[in-house]
Amino acid sequence: MMDTTLAPTLPVPAADRAPAPAGAAQHAVADARTYVVRTLGCQMNVHDSEHMAGMLEQAGYVPASAADAARGSADVLVINTCAVRENAADKLYGNLGQLAGVKRGRPGMQIAVGGCLAQKDRAGIVDRAPWVDVVFGTHNLDALPVLLERARHNERAQVEIAESLQVFPSTLPTRRESVYAGWVSISVGCNNTCTFCIVPHLRGKERDRRPGEVLAEVQALVDQGAIEVTLLGQNVNSYGVEFGDRGAFAKLLRACGDVQGLERVRFTSPHPAAFTDDVIEAMAATANVMPQLHMPLQSGSDRVLRAMRRSYRSERFLGILDRVRAAMPDAAITTDIIVGFPGETEDDFAETLRVVEASRFVSAYTFQYSQRPGTPAADLPDQLPKAVVQERYERLQALQERISLEENRAQAGRRVEVLVADTEGRKDGASLRVSGRAADNRLVHFALPPAVQGLAAGAGAHAVGHPSDARLEEHPHPLLPRPGDLVTVEVTHGAPHHLVADSALAGGIYAVRRTRAGDAWAQRARARAGLGGDDHGHGHGSGQGSAAGSGAAGGPVVLGLPAVRTR
Ligand code: SF4
C-alpha cells in the first residue's frame, strides 16, 4: 500500500525533471522540441514521470535547458498531478494559471496534464484551463506522445482517459533520474478500500507483474550501473494474489538476493494487515535486503482504524514491529500517521500517542486529515474543527521529534556505510560535507578528510557536473567519493532528521569503496559536462535492451521488455 495520502513527504522528492545535460545540444537534432515533466505526489508518480520522459525522448523530444526548466518554459510541459495532497486541485489550477502567460509568450508550446488529478477531473481540466492541450490518465501514460501530436495536428485539446490499465507502465521507455538507484514497479493499483484514500478509484484494482519480468528489469538496471533498487507497489504484501501465489513477495525478495552486483534492495509500501512472517524471514535472510521498513500506522486507535477500513489493530501492528526487530535488531522503522480522522476523540488520539511511543519510529510522516472529494471519509459525520486537528498534530509531532532525536542520538559511535547521493544535501556546499543514505535509509551528512575537502562539487567549489569537478576525472583522488560510491564512516552525532558523521576530520574511520554505480555516475556526468562519454552509464543492458537514442546525452533507457497489453 502506497498510502499516497502521505507520500509527498517520503524521502525521494517530487521534483522538476533534471535540467538538460550540457552535452545535449551537441547531439540533439537542431529543431528537436524540448520538454519538461513536473511531478507532484508520491514515488509512484515520480516513477511514472520517468516513463513519460522516456517516451518523449523516444519520440524525439529533448530535455529543456536548465533555465527553461526552472521557468516551466519548454515546447512541451507535462504536469504529473497528485489527487491526494491537500489543495491538490488549487495547486494545479494555480500552476496552470501562471503557465497561460508563459504559453502566450512561446508560440507552439503545449501543456499536458496527467496523473491522478487528470484521471479524476478529466475534461474538467480543459473546461477550467482551455489553454491545456492534452489530458491523459493514470491508465494510459503510453498515449502521451500520440496525444501531443494529435493536439498539434488538429489544433484542439485532446482528452483521453482509460478506465483500466492499457499497458503496464514498467514496460514503457524510461528515463531514469538516477544511475545508481532505481525504482521497479511490481504492481499497480490497490484492492483495499481505505476510506480516506482515492487511489483505488484512480489507479484501479491491483495488477501484478510476473516475477520474471520484475527480475529482468532489476537485472537490466544493475547491468546499467545501479546498485540499489526499490520495489514499488501500493501494497507490496498482496503481490502475487493476482497470479495465485501468496508467498510471491517473499520469494521475490529472496530472488533479488541472487542478483550479482545488486547491493541494496528496498521496498515500499507494505500493509500491516497483509504483512506476513515469511516476508520478515526473507528480509532477514537476504543479505542485500536492507534493514529498513516503512510500515504505515495511520492511527493507533482500533476504533479509528475500523472507520478507516484498515483491517489490522494496534496490537497486531506492534507485534509486527517486535518480530521485525527480533529478526533484524538494527532495522529502522518509519511510518505514516493521519491526525484528526472524522470522529477521532481525544481518547482515540491518546491511543495513537501510546502506539507511537511504543513503536520507536525513526521518523513519521504525519498528516492532518482533510476531506478529499471522492473518498468515503469525506462524507462521514463528525469532521473535526481545524483547530482541534492542528493542536493534536502539534502534540504528535513534538512526540515524534523527541523519539527521532533519541533514536538518532543513540547511533553515535556506530559505523555506517553510506551510499553517496547527488541530491540529498542542500547545505553540503556550506558545511563541506557529502550526503547519502545508510543501509537503514537514514540520511547521513559526513565530512570529507581535509585533503579532499573542496574538491567535490557538492562539498564546496562548483556546481554539480562542472567540468572542473574533480569527481569527474578518470582517476579521482582515492579519498574523494562520487555519487554511487559507498563510504564507511562513524556517526558523531544525531539530529532529529539526519545523522552527522565527521569521523574523517580527526583521522578516524573513513573508507571509500568505488562501485560500478560511481563509475556510471561519473560517465554520465562527464557526458553532461561535455567531456565525452555517453550518458547511459553502463548501458549494455542484459541482452534485453540497449539505450534508445544511443549517443544522445540524456536519452531514455529502454528496457526492451515487451509492451505487455493487459487484459
Ligand atoms: S486504499 Fe489503503 S492500502 Fe490502498 S493505496 Fe490507499 S491507503 Fe494504501
Boltz pocket constraint, residues with backbone or C-beta under 6 A from the ligand:
constraints:
  - pocket:
      binder: B
      contacts: [[A, 1], [A, 2], [A, 3], [A, 4], [A, 190], [A, 191], [A, 192], [A, 193], [A, 194], [A, 197], [A, 198], [A, 199], [A, 200], [A, 234], [A, 235], [A, 271]]
      max_distance: 6.0
